[in-house]
Structure formats: C-alpha cells, structure tokens
Amino acid sequence: MHADLSKVEFVAVQHPNAFLTGNPLHGLENGGTVYLQTSLPLEKVWASLTPDSRKIIRERKIHLWAVDAKKIAREVCSFQDLQMRMQGIVLLGAFLRLTPFRELVGLAEDELFSALQVSLTKYFGKRGDQVVADNLLAARRGFAEVQEVIPPDQEVPQLPLLHQSEMNPQLHASRQRGVSQFSKAC
C-alpha cells in the first residue's frame, strides 16, 4: 500500500513480510479480501502469518487468498526482463476473480478475457503478439490459480522465522538482535 486509506474492501499484499513490519489489514472492511503473493504452499500460508494478523482475519471475517505470482510469471513469460511486471498481470487476474467487477459489468468469464485481450493489445501490442499472449495467459492463471486460505479450526503455531522461505535475511537478523528495521532510520 502506498497511501493510508480509511476504508477498503481489497488489499493486495505483495510480500508476506508486510505482516511482520506493519498492519496491512488496517482499513480493510469486515468481510474484505486480502490477496497475498507467496511461494509458500497453501497449507503453510496460515502458519506464516503473525498471531495478531490471524486474530484480525478471524474476528473480522476477512477472506485471505494466495497465489505464487512469481512462479506463474516465470512460467508464462517468454522474456525474462518482463517477469517482474508480469506478476502485476497475475494480480490483475486474481483481482478480476476476487472482486465483483465482472458481475457488476455483466460479463461472462470468456467475455471478460476477450475484453482484457483488447486492452492488453492496446497497451502491449507494440511489443509483439507473444507479449500480449503471455500477459493474457498470466491473467488467466492468476484468475484460475488464486486459492482461498481457510483458517484451521484449531490454531497452529507460527512458522519459525528461520523457516519462512520468503523471509528477508536482513530483517530476520535485525529481529534476532532485537532491533526493528525502523528503529535504525529514526
């Protein structure tokens, strides 16, 4: 998030570390949706969250969805220099599934992706048909592969920071020393 919003229905979290350094759920309405980019297997996503985040998700009945956008981008992108940007297109596909946009405009899934192809051609067509096709496939996979993380009936222990595969090693080292990343800047 790049701005403080007081009420939102959808939050995209691009890295699980956001739950360690702040509260990305702040401002999210009850029953809202969180998209989480993670390479963790679905069954480990819940355990990777902080206890405070889990409590908020349960109490406010927030829907948590996860997908490995990096993996999808790597697999569908024909041009390595576009893989980072392609992750945003995976998010777009997930967004189109998780929000009521499609229903509000009255489009069936195939009509939605036909309209998206027109837009992708407009913006990326000058880069060639393959770039458009890769972007469309990334969006389709984001739409299809985003999965809801269902909180377990019984609480599970948080994954140790050392075992969180996406944990920033520098952040982990600073936490081990008892110094937050932010205190150094103050």
BALOBA-1460 file (C-alpha; in Angstrom, 3 decimals):
// residues 186
<rec num="1" residu="m" x="0.000" y="0.000" z="0.000"/>
<rec num="2" residu="h" x="1.288" y="3.432" z="-0.854"/>
<rec num="3" residu="a" x="-1.321" y="5.537" z="0.930"/>
<rec num="4" residu="d" x="-3.283" y="5.397" z="4.133"/>
<rec num="5" residu="l" x="-6.869" y="4.630" z="3.253"/>
<rec num="6" residu="s" x="-9.513" y="4.534" z="5.934"/>
<rec num="7" residu="k" x="-11.872" y="2.009" z="4.288"/>
<rec num="8" residu="v" x="-11.068" y="-0.511" z="1.592"/>
<rec num="9" residu="e" x="-12.589" y="-3.814" z="0.503"/>
<rec num="10" residu="f" x="-9.496" y="-5.299" z="-1.160"/>
<rec num="11" residu="v" x="-5.844" y="-5.269" z="-0.126"/>
<rec num="12" residu="a" x="-3.010" y="-6.698" z="-2.210"/>
<rec num="13" residu="v" x="-0.016" y="-7.777" z="-0.145"/>
<rec num="14" residu="q" x="2.967" y="-8.344" z="-2.387"/>
<rec num="15" residu="h" x="5.185" y="-9.943" z="0.242"/>
<rec num="16" residu="p" x="4.423" y="-11.761" z="3.497"/>
<rec num="17" residu="n" x="6.936" y="-9.517" z="5.303"/>
<rec num="18" residu="a" x="4.233" y="-6.839" z="5.263"/>
<rec num="19" residu="f" x="2.625" y="-8.722" z="8.162"/>
<rec num="20" residu="l" x="5.895" y="-8.512" z="10.112"/>
<rec num="21" residu="t" x="6.596" y="-4.827" z="9.603"/>
<rec num="22" residu="g" x="3.130" y="-3.301" z="9.827"/>
<rec num="23" residu="n" x="-0.573" y="-3.999" z="9.639"/>
<rec num="24" residu="p" x="-1.674" y="-4.338" z="6.007"/>
<rec num="25" residu="l" x="-5.168" y="-5.149" z="7.296"/>
<rec num="26" residu="h" x="-5.635" y="-1.642" z="8.713"/>
<rec num="27" residu="g" x="-8.586" y="-0.016" z="6.967"/>
<rec num="28" residu="l" x="-9.829" y="-3.255" z="5.450"/>
<rec num="29" residu="e" x="-13.558" y="-3.573" z="5.998"/>
<rec num="30" residu="n" x="-15.096" y="-6.534" z="7.799"/>
<rec num="31" residu="g" x="-15.550" y="-9.346" z="5.293"/>
<rec num="32" residu="g" x="-12.948" y="-7.750" z="2.998"/>
<rec num="33" residu="t" x="-10.475" y="-9.598" z="0.809"/>
<rec num="34" residu="v" x="-6.692" y="-9.923" z="1.056"/>
<rec num="35" residu="y" x="-4.605" y="-11.099" z="-1.884"/>
<rec num="36" residu="l" x="-1.228" y="-12.464" z="-0.765"/>
<rec num="37" residu="q" x="1.656" y="-13.107" z="-3.145"/>
<rec num="38" residu="t" x="3.574" y="-16.033" z="-1.643"/>
<rec num="39" residu="s" x="5.610" y="-19.014" z="-2.735"/>
<rec num="40" residu="l" x="4.598" y="-20.962" z="0.358"/>
<rec num="41" residu="p" x="2.356" y="-23.983" z="-0.168"/>
<rec num="42" residu="l" x="-1.271" y="-23.178" z="0.616"/>
<rec num="43" residu="e" x="-1.254" y="-25.353" z="3.744"/>
<rec num="44" residu="k" x="1.595" y="-23.273" z="5.254"/>
<rec num="45" residu="v" x="0.283" y="-19.787" z="4.475"/>
<rec num="46" residu="w" x="-1.860" y="-19.510" z="7.626"/>
<rec num="47" residu="a" x="1.036" y="-20.600" z="9.849"/>
<rec num="48" residu="s" x="3.268" y="-17.962" z="8.247"/>
<rec num="49" residu="l" x="1.047" y="-15.106" z="9.463"/>
<rec num="50" residu="t" x="1.590" y="-13.372" z="12.778"/>
<rec num="51" residu="p" x="-0.800" y="-14.279" z="15.594"/>
<rec num="52" residu="d" x="-2.144" y="-10.698" z="15.562"/>
<rec num="53" residu="s" x="-2.906" y="-10.921" z="11.832"/>
<rec num="54" residu="r" x="-4.628" y="-14.269" z="12.251"/>
<rec num="55" residu="k" x="-6.751" y="-12.866" z="15.075"/>
<rec num="56" residu="i" x="-7.828" y="-9.889" z="12.948"/>
<rec num="57" residu="i" x="-8.630" y="-12.135" z="9.972"/>
<rec num="58" residu="r" x="-10.791" y="-14.400" z="12.136"/>
<rec num="59" residu="e" x="-12.558" y="-11.626" z="14.073"/>
<rec num="60" residu="r" x="-13.333" y="-9.511" z="11.021"/>
<rec num="61" residu="k" x="-14.171" y="-12.469" z="8.791"/>
<rec num="62" residu="i" x="-11.600" y="-11.389" z="6.217"/>
<rec num="63" residu="h" x="-11.124" y="-13.611" z="3.179"/>
<rec num="64" residu="l" x="-7.445" y="-14.436" z="2.592"/>
<rec num="65" residu="w" x="-6.417" y="-15.597" z="-0.889"/>
<rec num="66" residu="a" x="-2.932" y="-16.615" z="-2.007"/>
<rec num="67" residu="v" x="-1.107" y="-17.309" z="-5.244"/>
<rec num="68" residu="d" x="2.503" y="-17.641" z="-6.334"/>
<rec num="69" residu="a" x="2.592" y="-14.825" z="-8.896"/>
<rec num="70" residu="k" x="6.376" y="-15.069" z="-9.218"/>
<rec num="71" residu="k" x="6.148" y="-18.719" z="-10.259"/>
<rec num="72" residu="i" x="3.360" y="-18.030" z="-12.737"/>
<rec num="73" residu="a" x="5.255" y="-15.085" z="-14.225"/>
<rec num="74" residu="r" x="8.384" y="-17.220" z="-14.579"/>
<rec num="75" residu="e" x="6.432" y="-19.992" z="-16.288"/>
<rec num="76" residu="v" x="4.431" y="-17.890" z="-18.750"/>
<rec num="77" residu="c" x="6.768" y="-15.038" z="-19.615"/>
<rec num="78" residu="s" x="8.772" y="-15.526" z="-22.795"/>
<rec num="79" residu="f" x="11.009" y="-12.558" z="-21.957"/>
<rec num="80" residu="q" x="12.961" y="-12.674" z="-18.696"/>
<rec num="81" residu="d" x="13.137" y="-8.865" z="-18.421"/>
<rec num="82" residu="l" x="9.317" y="-8.721" z="-18.208"/>
<rec num="83" residu="q" x="8.847" y="-11.299" z="-15.436"/>
<rec num="84" residu="m" x="8.652" y="-8.742" z="-12.613"/>
<rec num="85" residu="r" x="5.984" y="-6.734" z="-14.442"/>
<rec num="86" residu="m" x="4.121" y="-9.903" z="-15.346"/>
<rec num="87" residu="q" x="3.469" y="-10.501" z="-11.621"/>
<rec num="88" residu="g" x="1.184" y="-7.469" z="-11.720"/>
<rec num="89" residu="i" x="-0.815" y="-9.064" z="-14.513"/>
<rec num="90" residu="v" x="-1.197" y="-12.204" z="-12.374"/>
<rec num="91" residu="l" x="-2.560" y="-9.904" z="-9.641"/>
<rec num="92" residu="l" x="-4.946" y="-8.386" z="-12.193"/>
<rec num="93" residu="g" x="-6.308" y="-11.852" z="-12.977"/>
<rec num="94" residu="a" x="-6.768" y="-12.596" z="-9.266"/>
<rec num="95" residu="f" x="-8.383" y="-9.180" z="-8.749"/>
<rec num="96" residu="l" x="-10.876" y="-9.891" z="-11.539"/>
<rec num="97" residu="r" x="-11.867" y="-13.113" z="-9.782"/>
<rec num="98" residu="l" x="-11.939" y="-11.834" z="-6.199"/>
<rec num="99" residu="t" x="-13.852" y="-8.612" z="-6.719"/>
<rec num="100" residu="p" x="-17.393" y="-8.163" z="-8.089"/>
<rec num="101" residu="f" x="-16.132" y="-6.278" z="-11.161"/>
<rec num="102" residu="r" x="-17.127" y="-8.973" z="-13.669"/>
<rec num="103" residu="e" x="-20.597" y="-9.322" z="-12.197"/>
<rec num="104" residu="l" x="-21.113" y="-5.554" z="-11.994"/>
<rec num="105" residu="v" x="-20.386" y="-5.069" z="-15.690"/>
<rec num="106" residu="g" x="-22.324" y="-8.213" z="-16.600"/>
<rec num="107" residu="l" x="-19.579" y="-10.169" z="-18.346"/>
<rec num="108" residu="a" x="-19.210" y="-13.913" z="-18.544"/>
<rec num="109" residu="e" x="-15.662" y="-15.173" z="-17.929"/>
<rec num="110" residu="d" x="-14.901" y="-15.627" z="-21.642"/>
<rec num="111" residu="e" x="-16.222" y="-12.125" z="-22.407"/>
<rec num="112" residu="l" x="-14.078" y="-10.711" z="-19.595"/>
<rec num="113" residu="f" x="-10.906" y="-12.210" z="-21.037"/>
<rec num="114" residu="s" x="-11.835" y="-11.145" z="-24.573"/>
<rec num="115" residu="a" x="-12.170" y="-7.565" z="-23.315"/>
<rec num="116" residu="l" x="-8.901" y="-7.916" z="-21.416"/>
<rec num="117" residu="q" x="-7.167" y="-9.122" z="-24.582"/>
<rec num="118" residu="v" x="-8.301" y="-5.955" z="-26.362"/>
<rec num="119" residu="s" x="-6.845" y="-3.813" z="-23.562"/>
<rec num="120" residu="l" x="-3.609" y="-5.819" z="-23.432"/>
<rec num="121" residu="t" x="-3.225" y="-5.473" z="-27.206"/>
<rec num="122" residu="k" x="-3.729" y="-1.715" z="-26.905"/>
<rec num="123" residu="y" x="-1.043" y="-1.354" z="-24.222"/>
<rec num="124" residu="f" x="1.428" y="-4.107" z="-25.134"/>
<rec num="125" residu="g" x="0.728" y="-4.769" z="-28.824"/>
<rec num="126" residu="k" x="3.721" y="-2.745" z="-29.957"/>
<rec num="127" residu="r" x="5.930" y="-5.272" z="-28.122"/>
<rec num="128" residu="g" x="4.511" y="-8.093" z="-30.217"/>
<rec num="129" residu="d" x="1.846" y="-10.782" z="-30.190"/>
<rec num="130" residu="q" x="3.857" y="-13.015" z="-27.843"/>
<rec num="131" residu="v" x="3.944" y="-10.348" z="-25.116"/>
<rec num="132" residu="v" x="0.167" y="-9.925" z="-25.399"/>
<rec num="133" residu="a" x="-0.346" y="-13.705" z="-25.290"/>
<rec num="134" residu="d" x="1.954" y="-14.048" z="-22.254"/>
<rec num="135" residu="n" x="0.092" y="-11.295" z="-20.411"/>
<rec num="136" residu="l" x="-3.287" y="-12.833" z="-21.184"/>
<rec num="137" residu="l" x="-2.095" y="-16.250" z="-20.002"/>
<rec num="138" residu="a" x="-0.691" y="-14.702" z="-16.791"/>
<rec num="139" residu="a" x="-4.040" y="-13.040" z="-16.075"/>
<rec num="140" residu="r" x="-5.947" y="-16.250" z="-16.804"/>
<rec num="141" residu="r" x="-3.677" y="-18.216" z="-14.476"/>
<rec num="142" residu="g" x="-3.987" y="-15.601" z="-11.711"/>
<rec num="143" residu="f" x="-7.776" y="-15.826" z="-12.107"/>
<rec num="144" residu="a" x="-7.754" y="-19.627" z="-12.013"/>
<rec num="145" residu="e" x="-4.993" y="-20.379" z="-9.514"/>
<rec num="146" residu="v" x="-5.612" y="-17.934" z="-6.661"/>
<rec num="147" residu="q" x="-6.826" y="-20.022" z="-3.720"/>
<rec num="148" residu="e" x="-8.599" y="-19.143" z="-0.517"/>
<rec num="149" residu="v" x="-6.713" y="-19.801" z="2.697"/>
<rec num="150" residu="i" x="-9.240" y="-21.220" z="5.138"/>
<rec num="151" residu="p" x="-8.301" y="-20.663" z="8.785"/>
<rec num="152" residu="p" x="-7.985" y="-24.038" z="10.517"/>
<rec num="153" residu="d" x="-10.417" y="-24.985" z="13.287"/>
<rec num="154" residu="q" x="-7.505" y="-25.407" z="15.683"/>
<rec num="155" residu="e" x="-4.869" y="-22.697" z="15.853"/>
<rec num="156" residu="v" x="-1.445" y="-23.730" z="14.588"/>
<rec num="157" residu="p" x="1.939" y="-22.473" z="15.767"/>
<rec num="158" residu="q" x="3.524" y="-19.719" z="13.736"/>
<rec num="159" residu="l" x="6.283" y="-20.888" z="11.447"/>
<rec num="160" residu="p" x="9.661" y="-20.008" z="12.936"/>
<rec num="161" residu="l" x="11.132" y="-17.006" z="11.177"/>
<rec num="162" residu="l" x="14.121" y="-19.055" z="10.058"/>
<rec num="163" residu="h" x="11.799" y="-21.430" z="8.205"/>
<rec num="164" residu="q" x="9.816" y="-18.816" z="6.340"/>
<rec num="165" residu="s" x="11.299" y="-19.231" z="2.895"/>
<rec num="166" residu="e" x="10.371" y="-15.697" z="1.864"/>
<rec num="167" residu="m" x="11.766" y="-14.038" z="4.974"/>
<rec num="168" residu="n" x="14.203" y="-11.248" z="4.245"/>
<rec num="169" residu="p" x="17.526" y="-12.386" z="5.806"/>
<rec num="170" residu="q" x="18.451" y="-8.813" z="6.823"/>
<rec num="171" residu="l" x="15.098" y="-8.285" z="8.523"/>
<rec num="172" residu="h" x="15.438" y="-11.619" z="10.305"/>
<rec num="173" residu="a" x="18.945" y="-10.714" z="11.513"/>
<rec num="174" residu="s" x="17.755" y="-7.352" z="12.843"/>
<rec num="175" residu="r" x="14.850" y="-9.040" z="14.666"/>
<rec num="176" residu="q" x="17.253" y="-11.567" z="16.189"/>
<rec num="177" residu="r" x="19.293" y="-8.652" z="17.587"/>
<rec num="178" residu="g" x="16.110" y="-7.099" z="18.935"/>
<rec num="179" residu="v" x="16.356" y="-4.088" z="16.656"/>
<rec num="180" residu="s" x="13.476" y="-3.345" z="14.339"/>
<rec num="181" residu="q" x="14.152" y="-2.295" z="10.808"/>
<rec num="182" residu="f" x="12.508" y="1.028" z="11.510"/>
<rec num="183" residu="s" x="14.429" y="1.985" z="14.648"/>
<rec num="184" residu="k" x="17.632" y="2.301" z="12.650"/>
<rec num="185" residu="a" x="16.099" y="5.001" z="10.499"/>
<rec num="186" residu="c" x="14.865" y="7.060" z="13.479"/>
